[in-house]
Structure formats: structure tokens, C-alpha cells
């Protein structure tokens, strides 16, 4: 056992050292080849704008504008669609610089309540690869950023030829130079990214870029990424073909793990050139909407969410992610990171208020301070009015924009033993206060350590943590309004040295069309009884893996979930390291944590289908659909190596039940029956997608 633990520890520290070593790739900035290419591309761009051969054009554009939300500390799961708009446009252009876009078709679908309103320029495409001055969000998001291929802007940027490659267009392959662009002064509002220039003509084939922090007028903006692709029309004119924009926004005064994302995706086609477009078409605003009657005549096919591109739901589109990664490599990290300063901080809403049988009512608060250069100091504190004990955590971290970082921390807190969350903390607080139903099993920890985020490797996001802790049991101090609490677990008082390797894979489409995600943890260490320093250390190793998969089948959706965990330790293993199961998620039809053992696992299969239900108006936040989701399910639970205090013996425990999701599928009601020594159980909660912030 000691050799295994030593090997795990060594491997983790090697991985940590490798992750912190940041490779630097040399760039031949502003050499003769790069300057000649930039000047040729700038001249060619000016010629195109003045080219009398292209007098006008008309095209059509089809696109999606989607608002998504992403929640949870470090955003472990992909964002959820809140609202999606599908749009059809008529696009007009007339020399020298007249532009007009008409929305001739628009429909939307609301997946969650929201009153979001888009800026007008989000509803259309970008013409001519932006003018000499770039503005976004009608000038409220990005304002007056000089274009790197303009007469006035060329002197504000450094350029380097990074590669020569071939870009495949619908009808041909084009040989291009990848031209990296970075600002001479990152403290000014500038763009950062890459231009792809036709080697033969100097035309702009593709642009992919983001912006420096000073470019954002809206301080809640996290970042904006833009990808513009052009096509050669009639063998001569480079005109828009495909466009993507991603706008990520988080709070400026509240450091909370929730972000809003706007994603725009456009395809432009059906070009007609030099047909003599009347100047009268260009009167009024540049982006206008057709009459309601004309909008109603537009023909759509299928439902919006059915036709929505799969990667819109992903954590980040591949092209957009590449823009962000390359931008971080081109400029100093602080020129892209969020502004410095202090803000309120919380991992979830229950950091402010919660109720459980140990603390009773507990109130808390937190603050974070960004000192620049990626240094973030975070302090969180909480006080329980029944146990009269303060809890808190202090951390000092160095974080990079690519997700890597290292943190030193010290904490005194209460930790839950469960590998599976059985209830949201917000609903659990109400159940504990009113009915004596507390779905937490807590023990006391006091310690310090070091943790590092290793970024994404082999498709997995990695985290390593080493800590030294003092652990102890807890007692019931609170009283519910009705009923009584179950006893707390008999956690053993001890000192523990522990090394933890965690990994996760965000949701993505895999084999057989399943959207899957999984996470796991390997933990090992040494324990020593708290009040018996002469006793030798005991060793333990523990592993846990949880996976989720789902896919559409016909009119319904199949959902599969599983969690498995195991412990290798001496026969008198500490109760806080065992595997606990039972409750609405891991064991419906059985009481909370009625299963404890050295090994355990649970598997669930669920079928979700829409059924009629009454709608509900939410005022400015939309209208809940007149349907609900019916979800019959079956679960099987396995436990082995049960300790003396476990309420049920080792073995297999199946159950069946049915759930109903209502009001945008936010509220879920489950009724289940355990088929072996079980009972009927009832649970009411919000959807598990919201648990990370509750």
C-alpha cells in the first residue's frame, strides 16, 4: 500500500510541475515578410472597398442567436440553452459603403425564464470584415477599436507570419498565410488574434480574434470572440460566408459561479451581384425588421432546438476556443483578464444562508480581491447559531486564463461524506428546518494545503490537491419545527495527510449519439488517531467515478447515470471515508444514507417524454409552456463491506419510480418504491442543473 501511495504522490507532483511550466513559442514579429504581407492586405482591403466592379449585391442569411447559462464552481458542465432565436435575413450592400439588413423571419423558443434583450447589431451579420473602427453591442460593449488592416490602425499592432496552410472552401481550397496580430500597447483597446490572408492576392479569407480588457466598455463582459469566414463569389469578390460570435458575461461586483453566454451563428448564401439595387432600400436603420405580416409568412422546418447546431450547446466551440487560447499566448495574461478590485464572493447561494442539524441556521459571506497578474485572494466565513462555531476558508491563488493555476489555502469547515448529492442545499435547508429531514452527513475538518488546476489534457480537466487535516465528529445542536433529526455519522477523530487527484470530462457527443460527461477522484493518504500519537499511521486509498449520458430517441430522451466508489483500508476504516448511498438520487425508495460500506455503486435508467400540462405566465420572464416532462425510472444500488452502524446489509437493492418536471423543467417531483426492504418515498426539488449554485 505504501508503495502505491508513494507512486501516486510522485505522479501527481510530476504532473503539477509540468503544468506550471509554460512553453513559449518564438514569433518573428514585424519582420520584412510580415510587414510586406500586412501592407499588401491593407492596400487590397482599401481597393476592395473602392472597387467599381462590385456596385452592389443581395444575399440571404440564416442564423441562430442563442442565450445560454453556465453555473457551478469552475464551470464543470457545459452551458444550458435558456433562449434560442432563429432568424432569416435579406442582406443588401451598395458601393461605396451602404449596408442594409432586413429580418424577414424570426422565431424563438424559451427553455428557461429570462427577459434578455439583444443589442440590435447582434441580430445581423458583419459586412466587409468590419469598418476601420470596430464597434459591438451598438457601441455599448466594444467601442472604437482600430482595425489592424486599416490605414489608421496598422501602426497600432505587431504582426507575425505563424504558418502557411490551406483552407477548404465549399468550392475550392485556398492557400493562405496565418498572420498573428497583437497590440503594441495591451493597455489600449485593441484586438488580438489571427488573420488568414490569401497568399496570391492579399485578400482576407478569415478573421479570428478577441479583444484586450480595455476594449470592453461593459465591465461585466468576460470576453468576446469573433470568427469571420469569407468565400470567393463569382471568382472575384470575397464576401461573407460563415460568422460566429461568442459573448461571455459575468458580474463585476459579485464573484459568483454563473455566467451568461450569447452565441451567434450565421451562414450567408444566394449572392446576386450588380443587379442595380435602389438607394431607397438603405433608408432607415441598418438592421430593420419586416412587418408582422411578412414575418408570419416565412416558412420554418422543425423545432428550433432540434435544428440548433450541436456545438452551440458545447462548453465552447472549437474555433472560439482556439481564438481564446491563441490570444492568451500572444499577449500578457493581465491584458485579457478581468479588471482588478474587490467583490463579494460565493460558490453558491447557500454560502450566505443555510440550515442543517449541526449548525442550525448559519449565515455567511465572502469576498475576493484580484490584485493583478492573476493573483486572487478569497475569504469566506460562516457562523452557525446553534453550534456557535465559526467556519471559514482563506485562499491565495495564481490563476491563468487557460484554466491552470495554483492555490494555497487554510480552512475550518464541515465536510459532507456523500459522493452523490441527494438534495439541493436550498431545499435541504427548508426540509431540515421544518421537518427534521437533513440530507447531509457532516464531519469537522481543520487544515491547510496546496491545490493546482492542471488544465485540460487528453480531453480531461485535472486537479491535484495535497492537504494536512484534523478531523472530528459533530453533534446535533439544532431543533426542527416538527419531527426529529437522525444521528450524525460516527466520524473518527484523527490527523490525515491526503493527496487527491480529480478529473472531469465536460459533456460532449460520443458513441451512439449519447451526450456524455463524467468525473472521478483518486484519493490516498495516512491517518493517525487524534488522541493516540503513539499509534502507527494507517494507510488508505479511495476511488470514485460518476458518469452521465443522454440522447434523444424519437419523441423522448433516454438518460443513463451511474456512480461507483470503493475504499482500500484496514478493517477499522474511519467512518468518514466509507461509501454512503441512499436517497432520491442514488437510491430512491430508500432513506438517506441507509447504505454504508467499503464498496458501493448505483445505476439509473430514465425515459423522459413531454406530456400536456397547464401553462403559466411569468410576466416579463416569459410564459411557461403548456407541457411537462414525465420521467419513469428504475434504479439499482449495490453495497458491500458494511460497518456495524449501517442500517441495511450488503447486497443489491432495486427500485422503480416516476418523476414529473414542470415549469420549464425547473421543478421536479419524484415518487419511488424500494423493492427490497424499501418503502414509498416522495421528493420535491428543483432540477439538478441548478444545484451547483444553490
MIVEXDO-265553 format. One record per residue (C-alpha): x, z, y; residue in three letters. Coordinates in steps of 0.25 Angstrom, whole numbers, plus 5000, padded with zeros to 4 digits. Example, Ala and Ser with C-alpha at 12.3 -4.5 7.8 and 13.67 -1.06 7.14 Angstrom:
REM MIVEXDO-265553
504950314982ALA/505550294996SER/
REM end
This chain:
REM MIVEXDO-265553
500050005000UNK/501150045010UNK/501849905008UNK/500549835010UNK/500249905023UNK/501649885028UNK/501549735025UNK/500249735033UNK/500849805045UNK/502049715045UNK/501249595045UNK/500349635056UNK/501549675065UNK/502149535062UNK/500849465066UNK/500849555079UNK/502249515083UNK/501949365080UNK/500649365088UNK/501349435100UNK/502449325100UNK/501849225110UNK/502449085107UNK/502849005120UNK/502848855120UNK/503648785130UNK/503048685139UNK/503748575147UNK/502948605160UNK/502948495171UNK/504048405165UNK/504048265168UNK/503148215157UNK/502148315160UNK/502148285175UNK/502048135173UNK/500848155164UNK/500148245174UNK/500348155185UNK/499848035177UNK/498648115172UNK/498348155187UNK/498448015192UNK/497647965181UNK/496548065183UNK/496548025198UNK/496447875194UNK/495247905185UNK/494447975196UNK/494747855205UNK/494547745194UNK/493547645199UNK/493447585185UNK/492547705182UNK/491447705192UNK/490447795185UNK/490047845171UNK/488847905164UNK/488947995151UNK/488148095143UNK/488648235139UNK/488148325129UNK/488548475129UNK/488348615125UNK/488548735135UNK/488548865127UNK/488649005131UNK/489249105121UNK/489549255120UNK/490749315113UNK/490749465110UNK/491649565103UNK/493049625106UNK/494049515105UNK/492849415103UNK/492949415088UNK/491749325085UNK/491449185091UNK/490449175103UNK/488949175101UNK/488149065107UNK/487249125118UNK/486648995124UNK/486948855122UNK/486548735131UNK/486548595126UNK/486648485137UNK/486548335139UNK/487148275152UNK/487148145159UNK/488548125165UNK/488848035177UNK/490148005185UNK/490347915197UNK/491647875204UNK/492347945211UNK/491848085207UNK/490348085206UNK/489848165194UNK/488448205189UNK/487948265176UNK/486448275172UNK/485948375162UNK/484948295154UNK/484748385143UNK/484948535141UNK/484448635131UNK/484948775128UNK/484848885117UNK/484949035119UNK/485549115108UNK/485749245115UNK/485149295128UNK/485849245141UNK/485549205155UNK/486849125157UNK/486849015167UNK/487948905167UNK/488648845179UNK/488148705182UNK/489548635178UNK/489448695164UNK/488248605162UNK/489148475163UNK/490448415159UNK/491748395167UNK/491948265173UNK/493348205176UNK/494148315169UNK/493748405182UNK/494048365196UNK/495348405203UNK/494748545205UNK/494148615193UNK/492948705194UNK/492048765184UNK/490748845184UNK/490348775197UNK/491548835203UNK/491248985199UNK/492148985186UNK/493348895190UNK/493548845204UNK/494648755210UNK/495648735198UNK/496548615201UNK/496448505190UNK/497848485185UNK/497748335185UNK/497348325200UNK/498248295212UNK/498048435218UNK/498148515204UNK/499348445197UNK/500248535205UNK/499548665200UNK/499948645186UNK/501048635176UNK/500948525165UNK/501648505151UNK/501448405140UNK/501148485128UNK/500848375117UNK/500548235115UNK/499348215106UNK/498148125102UNK/496748165106UNK/495648095098UNK/494448045106UNK/493147985100UNK/493747845100UNK/495247855101UNK/496447945101UNK/497147975114UNK/498648015115UNK/498748125125UNK/499748225131UNK/499348365131UNK/499648415145UNK/499748565147UNK/499248625160UNK/499548755166UNK/499548805181UNK/500748825189UNK/500148955194UNK/499249025184UNK/498749115195UNK/497949005201UNK/496648935196UNK/497148835187UNK/496848775173UNK/497748785160UNK/497648695148UNK/497948555144UNK/497648405148UNK/497748295138UNK/498248165145UNK/498148025139UNK/499647985137UNK/499347845140UNK/498447855153UNK/498547995158UNK/497048015157UNK/496548155154UNK/495948155140UNK/495748305138UNK/495848435146UNK/495848575140UNK/496048695150UNK/495748835155UNK/495948905168UNK/496849015173UNK/496249145177UNK/496249125192UNK/495348995190UNK/494149075186UNK/493249125197UNK/492349195188UNK/493149315183UNK/492249335171UNK/492849205165UNK/493749225154UNK/494149075153UNK/493748935154UNK/494248825144UNK/493948675146UNK/494148555137UNK/493848415143UNK/494048295134UNK/493848145139UNK/493648015132UNK/494047875136UNK/492747795140UNK/492847645139UNK/494247655136UNK/494647695151UNK/493947815156UNK/494247955152UNK/492948025153UNK/492348165147UNK/492148175132UNK/492148315128UNK/492148445136UNK/492248595133UNK/492248715142UNK/492248865138UNK/492048975148UNK/492249115143UNK/491749235152UNK/491949385151UNK/491649495160UNK/492649525171UNK/492349675173UNK/491949715159UNK/492949695147UNK/491949675136UNK/492049585123UNK/491049485127UNK/491149345133UNK/490249235137UNK/490749085134UNK/490148955139UNK/490548835131UNK/490248695136UNK/490448575127UNK/490148425131UNK/490248295125UNK/490148175134UNK/489848035130UNK/489047905132UNK/489847855144UNK/489347745153UNK/490347695164UNK/490147615177UNK/488647595176UNK/488447625191UNK/487947765192UNK/487147785204UNK/487747885214UNK/486447955215UNK/486548015202UNK/487648105207UNK/486848175217UNK/486548325216UNK/487348425207UNK/488448365198UNK/487748425186UNK/486148415186UNK/485048435176UNK/483948335173UNK/482548365175UNK/481848455165UNK/481048335160UNK/482348255157UNK/482948375151UNK/481748395141UNK/481948245137UNK/483348265131UNK/483448255116UNK/484148365109UNK/484548375094UNK/484448505086UNK/484648645092UNK/485848675102UNK/486548785093UNK/486448685081UNK/487248575089UNK/488148665096UNK/489648635092UNK/490148735082UNK/491348775091UNK/490548815102UNK/490248935094UNK/491648965091UNK/492549065097UNK/493248955105UNK/493248805104UNK/494548755099UNK/494848675111UNK/494548785120UNK/495348885113UNK/496548795113UNK/496348785128UNK/496448935130UNK/497648945120UNK/498448845127UNK/498048895141UNK/498649035137UNK/499948965132UNK/500048885145UNK/499948995156UNK/500149145157UNK/499149225150UNK/498649305162UNK/498349175170UNK/497149155159UNK/496749295156UNK/495649375163UNK/495949445176UNK/496549575177UNK/495849705180UNK/495049815174UNK/493649805168UNK/492649885159UNK/492949865145UNK/492149885132UNK/492249825118UNK/490649835116UNK/489549895123UNK/489550025115UNK/490950055121UNK/490050105133UNK/488950185125UNK/488750215110UNK/488150315101UNK/488550365087UNK/488450485079UNK/489850535082UNK/489950515097UNK/488450515101UNK/488350445114UNK/489650385118UNK/489950325131UNK/491250235134UNK/491850145144UNK/493150055144UNK/494049985154UNK/495049875153UNK/496249835162UNK/496849695162UNK/498249715168UNK/498649565167UNK/499649495157UNK/498549525146UNK/498749675147UNK/497349745145UNK/497149895145UNK/495849945139UNK/495250085139UNK/493950125132UNK/493350265131UNK/492150335125UNK/491550475125UNK/490550525115UNK/489550625120UNK/489250685106UNK/490650695101UNK/491250725114UNK/492450635111UNK/493150535120UNK/493550395113UNK/494350285119UNK/495350175118UNK/496550125126UNK/497249995124UNK/498249915131UNK/498349775127UNK/499149645129UNK/498149525127UNK/498349375127UNK/497349275129UNK/497549215115UNK/496949345109UNK/498249405106UNK/498649545111UNK/499149685108UNK/498549815112UNK/499049965112UNK/497850055110UNK/497550205108UNK/496150255104UNK/495250365101UNK/493950315095UNK/492950315084UNK/493050205074UNK/491950155064UNK/492350135050UNK/491450015047UNK/491949875044UNK/490549825047UNK/489749855060UNK/488349895055UNK/487649905069UNK/487949875083UNK/488549995091UNK/487449985101UNK/486349985091UNK/487050095083UNK/487050185096UNK/485550175097UNK/485350205082UNK/486350315082UNK/485750385094UNK/484250365090UNK/484250365075UNK/485550425070UNK/486050295064UNK/487450275067UNK/488150155061UNK/489550195064UNK/490550285055UNK/491650325065UNK/492950405064UNK/493850455075UNK/495150375078UNK/496250405088UNK/497450315088UNK/498350215094UNK/498850075090UNK/499249935093UNK/498449805091UNK/498649665092UNK/497849535093UNK/498549425086UNK/497649315090UNK/497149205080UNK/497949155069UNK/497549075057UNK/496149085063UNK/496049235063UNK/496149335074UNK/497149445071UNK/497349585076UNK/498349695071UNK/498149845075UNK/499049965072UNK/498650105075UNK/498850245072UNK/497550335072UNK/497050475070UNK/495750465063UNK/494650575060UNK/493150585056UNK/492050605066UNK/490750695066UNK/489350675071UNK/489150725085UNK/487850645089UNK/486350665086UNK/485350555085UNK/484050555091UNK/483450545077UNK/484050565063UNK/485450605060UNK/486750535058UNK/487550505045UNK/488850575043UNK/490150515049UNK/491150465039UNK/492250565034UNK/493450495041UNK/494750565037UNK/495650625048UNK/496950545047UNK/498050475054UNK/498050325052UNK/499150215054UNK/498450085053UNK/498749935054UNK/497549835056UNK/497549685055UNK/496249625059UNK/495849475059UNK/494549395062UNK/494149255062UNK/493149205072UNK/491849135068UNK/492148985064UNK/491548885055UNK/492148885041UNK/491848835027UNK/490348785024UNK/490048795039UNK/490048945040UNK/490349015053UNK/491349125048UNK/492049235054UNK/492849355048UNK/493749475051UNK/494549575044UNK/495449685045UNK/496649735037UNK/497049885039UNK/498049975033UNK/498750105037UNK/499150245034UNK/498350375035UNK/498650515035UNK/497750635035UNK/497550695049UNK/497750835045UNK/498750825034UNK/500050765040UNK/500850795027UNK/499950695019UNK/500550565016UNK/499950435022UNK/498950365015UNK/498850215016UNK/497650115017UNK/497349975019UNK/495949915022UNK/495449775024UNK/494149715029UNK/493549575031UNK/492249535037UNK/491649395037UNK/490449325043UNK/489949185040UNK/488749105044UNK/488148965044UNK/486948885047UNK/486148845035UNK/484848765038UNK/484048835048UNK/484648965045UNK/486049035045UNK/486849095034UNK/487649225037UNK/488649285028UNK/489449415031UNK/490449495023UNK/491349615025UNK/492349675015UNK/493349795016UNK/494249875008UNK/495149995008UNK/496450025000UNK/496850175002UNK/497050294994UNK/495850354987UNK/495550454998UNK/495450345009UNK/494950385023UNK/493450365025UNK/493750285038UNK/494450175030UNK/493350155020UNK/492350035020UNK/491050065025UNK/489749975023UNK/488249985024UNK/487349965036UNK/486549845042UNK/487749745041UNK/488549785029UNK/487549845020UNK/486049825025UNK/485149915017UNK/486150025016UNK/486450135026UNK/487650125036UNK/489050145029UNK/488350195016UNK/489550125009UNK/490950165010UNK/492150125001UNK/493550065000UNK/492949934998UNK/491649865003UNK/491049735007UNK/489749675012UNK/489249535011UNK/487949485018UNK/487249355018UNK/486149325028UNK/485249205031UNK/484749185046UNK/483549095050UNK/482749085062UNK/481249135062UNK/480149135073UNK/480149255082UNK/479549285095UNK/480449245107UNK/480749345119UNK/481149315134UNK/482349375139UNK/482149335153UNK/483449275159UNK/484149285146UNK/483349185139UNK/482249185128UNK/482449245114UNK/482049135104UNK/480749145097UNK/481449155083UNK/482249265076UNK/483349255064UNK/482949305051UNK/484149355042UNK/483949395028UNK/485249445022UNK/485849505009UNK/487049595009UNK/487949654998UNK/488849775000UNK/490049824991UNK/490749954992UNK/491850014983UNK/492750134983UNK/491650224989UNK/492150364994UNK/491350494991UNK/490550495004UNK/490050355002UNK/488550355000UNK/488450234990UNK/489350204978UNK/490150074977UNK/489549944973UNK/488749834978UNK/487549854988UNK/486649734991UNK/485549725002UNK/484549625008UNK/483849615021UNK/483349535032UNK/483749535047UNK/483049475060UNK/483749435072UNK/482949425085UNK/483149395100UNK/484249295100UNK/484649365086UNK/485149475094UNK/484349585087UNK/484349595072UNK/483449675063UNK/483849695048UNK/483049755037UNK/483849775023UNK/483749835010UNK/484949885002UNK/484749844987UNK/485649954980UNK/485450094985UNK/485050044999UNK/483750055007UNK/483049975018UNK/483749975031UNK/483449925045UNK/484349885057UNK/484149835071UNK/485349785079UNK/485849675088UNK/486549555082UNK/487949585077UNK/488549475086UNK/488349575097UNK/488849705090UNK/490349675095UNK/489849705110UNK/488849815107UNK/
REM end
